[in-house]
Amino acid sequence: MTGWSAQDIPSQRGRTAVVTGANSGIGYVTARELARAGAHVVLACRSRSRGEAALARLGAEVPGADAEFAELDLADLSSVRKFAAGHADRHDGLDLLVNNAGVMALPYGRTADGFETQFGVNHLGHFALTGLLMPALLRTRGARVVTLSSGFHALSDLDHGDLNAERRYRRWIAYGRSKTANLLFVHELARRLAAAGSGVVAAAAHPGYAATNLQTAAARQEGRRVAERMMELANRVVAQPAAGGALPTLYAATAAGVAPDAFIGPRLGWRGAPTRSWRAGWTLDDASGERLWAASEDLTGVRYASLDA
């Protein structure tokens, strides 16, 4: 793993990858490098204009890239279902699903289905998407699911009695809980895949501190210009570029020997070559993972019938 870079990605020719939130930042770099390695890449993005612009940019940076745009709004389960149905119409299987899209430390809000926004987008949208695409993944030899979490998962374990933060909302705690949910989801998904005898690998990754628009989105949305400028300065001075932040994802998605339920991050915690990352013990709690899984099925209406434990 020492010194691993995008140049070490093995050939992805003949493979199909879906990358959520691929219009910018880490998602865009992930899609671009997978396409550079020969994969057919689906840029799954909420905004059609930004998604199509990213597709055009990718084509200019990787001439001959095999890529397409498909609309996906993780804050709306009807959009998630429409995306999954469209994928089934266009593709026989799926080699790689990268659950990359996310929001961070937003003011309190709700998704189209009434979920607290961070929990709804970061976890429930991806839970539903993965479940709806699971038949395609199970049909594909060597398939992987990579879900992005964050070092901020250490801010808080889940409050199973208040998953939608209806009693009290603290934006950073809510973000940390959504990232804990990502890791618990991967933990339980890996367990269920193993119990079903499937070769699909479910792993997680985090980018460390990478300069993307994720850090400035909330301040911009609320008109907090000083906070936005401070985050922009931190991105320039402290953060690694998005290309570095994408390496743990790309490693988890393509490197040989990635174990189920692995958590890959930068060597120094906030930057550096990808390596196995520390994670809080509560993200490895079987009972908590099962409880979150059951709640997620109830909330989204998506069941992983082929993986029922």
C-alpha positions in Angstrom: 0.0 0.0 0.0 3.1 2.3 0.4 3.0 5.1 -2.1 -0.1 3.8 -3.9 -1.4 6.3 -6.4 -3.9 6.5 -9.2 -1.3 5.1 -11.6 -1.6 1.9 -9.7 -5.2 1.3 -10.5 -5.5 -2.0 -12.4 -7.2 -2.1 -15.8 -11.0 -1.6 -15.4 -11.8 -2.4 -19.0 -15.1 -4.3 -19.3 -16.3 -3.1 -15.9 -19.2 -0.7 -15.2 -19.0 1.7 -12.2 -21.7 4.0 -10.7 -20.3 7.0 -8.8 -22.8 9.1 -6.9 -22.0 12.8 -6.6 -19.6 12.6 -9.5 -20.1 16.2 -10.7 -17.3 17.7 -8.5 -14.7 17.1 -5.9 -13.7 13.6 -4.8 -16.6 12.0 -6.8 -15.5 13.6 -10.0 -11.9 12.6 -9.5 -13.0 9.0 -8.7 -15.1 8.9 -11.9 -12.4 10.4 -14.0 -9.7 7.9 -12.8 -11.9 4.9 -13.2 -12.7 6.1 -16.7 -9.0 6.6 -17.4 -8.4 3.0 -16.3 -11.0 1.9 -18.9 -14.3 1.5 -16.9 -17.6 2.5 -18.2 -18.6 5.1 -15.6 -22.1 6.4 -14.7 -21.9 9.9 -13.2 -24.9 9.8 -10.9 -25.7 13.4 -10.0 -28.6 15.4 -8.6 -28.2 18.4 -10.9 -28.6 17.7 -14.6 -26.7 20.9 -15.7 -23.7 20.2 -13.3 -23.7 16.5 -14.2 -23.6 17.1 -17.9 -20.9 19.7 -17.4 -18.9 17.2 -15.5 -19.4 14.6 -18.2 -18.1 17.1 -20.8 -15.1 18.0 -18.6 -14.3 14.3 -18.1 -14.4 13.7 -21.9 -12.0 16.6 -22.4 -9.6 15.4 -19.7 -9.8 11.7 -20.8 -10.3 11.6 -24.5 -12.3 8.5 -25.5 -13.6 8.0 -22.0 -16.7 5.7 -21.8 -19.0 7.6 -19.5 -22.6 8.7 -19.2 -24.7 10.9 -16.9 -27.8 9.8 -15.0 -29.9 11.9 -12.8 -30.0 10.8 -9.1 -31.3 12.8 -6.1 -30.5 10.9 -2.9 -32.9 13.2 -1.0 -35.8 11.8 -2.9 -36.5 8.0 -2.8 -38.6 8.2 -6.0 -35.5 9.5 -7.8 -33.4 6.7 -6.3 -36.0 4.1 -7.6 -36.1 5.8 -11.0 -32.3 5.7 -11.3 -32.1 2.0 -10.3 -34.8 1.1 -12.8 -33.0 3.0 -15.5 -29.7 1.2 -14.7 -31.4 -2.1 -15.0 -32.8 -1.1 -18.4 -29.3 -0.1 -19.7 -27.0 -2.6 -18.0 -27.0 -6.3 -17.3 -24.8 -6.0 -14.2 -22.8 -3.7 -12.0 -19.1 -4.1 -11.1 -18.7 -1.2 -8.8 -20.9 1.1 -6.8 -19.3 4.1 -5.1 -21.6 5.7 -2.6 -19.7 9.0 -2.6 -22.3 11.8 -2.5 -23.0 13.6 0.7 -23.8 16.8 2.6 -22.1 18.2 5.7 -23.2 20.2 8.7 -26.2 21.7 7.1 -28.9 23.7 9.0 -31.8 21.5 9.9 -33.9 20.3 7.0 -35.8 17.4 5.7 -35.7 15.4 2.5 -38.6 14.9 0.1 -39.6 11.8 2.2 -39.4 13.6 5.5 -36.0 12.4 6.8 -33.5 14.7 8.5 -31.3 15.8 5.5 -27.9 14.5 6.6 -29.2 11.1 7.7 -31.5 11.0 4.7 -28.9 11.8 2.0 -25.7 10.4 3.5 -27.2 7.1 4.7 -30.8 6.3 3.7 -30.5 7.4 0.1 -27.4 5.2 -0.3 -29.0 2.3 1.6 -31.9 2.4 -0.8 -29.7 2.8 -3.8 -27.5 -0.1 -2.9 -30.4 -2.4 -2.1 -32.1 -1.6 -5.4 -28.9 -2.2 -7.3 -28.0 -5.4 -5.3 -29.4 -7.8 -7.9 -27.1 -6.4 -10.5 -24.1 -6.5 -8.1 -24.8 -10.1 -7.1 -24.9 -11.1 -10.8 -21.4 -9.6 -11.4 -18.3 -11.5 -10.5 -15.8 -9.5 -8.4 -18.3 -6.7 -7.7 -17.6 -4.1 -4.9 -19.6 -1.5 -3.0 -17.5 1.3 -1.5 -19.3 3.8 0.8 -17.7 7.0 2.0 -17.6 7.8 5.6 -15.5 10.4 7.5 -13.2 10.7 10.5 -16.0 12.8 11.9 -17.9 9.6 12.6 -16.0 9.7 15.9 -18.1 12.7 17.0 -21.0 10.4 17.9 -22.5 7.0 18.0 -26.1 6.7 16.7 -29.1 7.6 18.8 -31.4 4.8 17.7 -34.3 6.4 19.4 -33.9 9.6 17.4 -32.4 8.8 14.0 -34.1 11.8 12.4 -32.9 14.2 15.1 -36.4 15.2 16.0 -35.7 15.8 19.7 -32.6 17.9 19.3 -30.5 18.9 16.3 -26.8 19.8 16.4 -25.5 19.9 12.9 -22.0 18.5 13.5 -23.3 15.7 15.8 -25.9 14.9 13.1 -23.2 14.8 10.5 -21.1 12.5 12.7 -24.0 10.2 13.2 -24.7 10.0 9.5 -21.1 9.0 9.0 -21.3 6.4 11.8 -24.4 5.1 9.9 -22.3 4.7 6.8 -19.8 2.5 8.6 -22.4 0.5 10.4 -24.2 -0.1 7.1 -20.9 -1.4 5.5 -20.3 -3.6 8.6 -23.8 -5.2 8.4 -23.8 -5.4 4.6 -20.4 -7.2 4.7 -21.8 -9.6 7.3 -25.0 -10.3 5.2 -23.0 -10.8 2.0 -20.7 -13.3 3.7 -23.7 -15.2 5.2 -25.3 -15.4 1.7 -22.0 -16.8 0.3 -21.6 -13.8 -2.0 -18.2 -12.7 -3.4 -19.4 -9.0 -3.4 -17.0 -6.9 -1.3 -18.5 -4.1 0.8 -15.8 -1.6 2.1 -15.6 1.9 3.3 -13.3 4.8 2.8 -12.7 8.4 3.9 -10.7 11.2 2.2 -9.1 12.8 5.2 -9.2 16.6 4.7 -9.6 17.3 1.1 -10.4 20.6 -0.6 -13.9 20.3 -2.0 -17.1 22.4 -2.0 -18.4 20.2 0.9 -16.8 22.4 3.5 -18.2 25.7 2.2 -21.7 24.5 1.1 -23.5 25.2 4.5 -21.9 28.6 5.0 -22.8 29.6 1.5 -26.3 28.3 1.8 -26.8 30.4 5.0 -25.1 33.5 3.7 -22.3 33.3 6.3 -19.6 34.9 4.1 -16.9 35.2 6.7 -17.2 31.5 7.6 -17.2 30.6 3.9 -14.0 32.6 3.3 -12.3 31.0 6.3 -13.2 27.5 5.0 -11.9 28.5 1.5 -8.6 29.6 3.1 -8.3 26.4 5.1 -8.9 24.4 1.9 -6.1 26.3 0.2 -3.6 26.2 3.1 -4.2 22.9 5.0 -6.2 20.5 2.9 -4.9 18.1 0.3 -6.3 18.4 -3.2 -9.4 16.4 -4.3 -7.1 14.1 -6.3 -5.4 13.1 -3.0 -8.7 12.8 -1.2 -10.0 10.4 -3.8 -7.1 7.9 -3.4 -8.6 5.9 -0.5 -11.9 5.5 -2.4 -10.0 4.4 -5.5 -7.9 2.0 -3.5 -10.9 0.5 -1.8 -12.6 0.2 -5.2 -9.9 -1.3 -7.3 -6.8 -2.6 -5.3 -6.3 -6.3 -4.9 -6.9 -7.9 -1.5 -9.3 -5.3 0.0 -11.1 -7.1 2.8 -14.8 -7.0 3.4 -15.7 -4.2 5.9 -12.3 -2.6 5.5 -12.0 1.1 6.2 -9.5 2.9 4.1 -8.2 6.4 4.7 -5.0 8.6 4.3 -1.9 7.4 6.2 -1.6 10.5 8.2 -5.3 10.7 9.0 -5.9 13.9 7.0 -3.6 13.3 4.0 -1.2 10.8 2.5 -1.3 7.4 0.7 -4.2 5.1 1.4 -4.0 2.6 4.3 -6.3 0.9 6.8 -7.9 3.5 9.0 -8.9 3.7 12.7 -12.6 3.5 13.4 -14.7 3.8 16.5 -15.7 0.6 18.2 -19.4 1.4 17.9 -19.1 1.1 14.1 -18.3 -2.6 14.6 -21.3 -3.4 16.9 -23.3 -6.2 15.3 -26.5 -5.5 17.3 -26.3 -1.8 16.4 -25.8 -2.7 12.7 -28.7 -5.0 12.7 -30.9 -2.4 14.4 -29.9 0.3 11.9 -30.5 -2.1 9.0 -34.1 -2.9 10.2 -34.9 0.7 10.7 -33.5 1.6 7.3 -35.6 -1.0 5.6 -38.7 0.3 7.4 -38.0 3.9 6.6 -37.1 3.5 2.9 -39.3 0.5 2.0 -36.3 -1.2 0.4 -35.5 -4.7 1.4 -32.4 -6.7 0.5 -34.5 -9.9 0.0 -31.6 -11.9 -1.3 -29.5 -11.1 1.8 -32.1 -11.6 4.5 -30.2 -13.0 7.6 
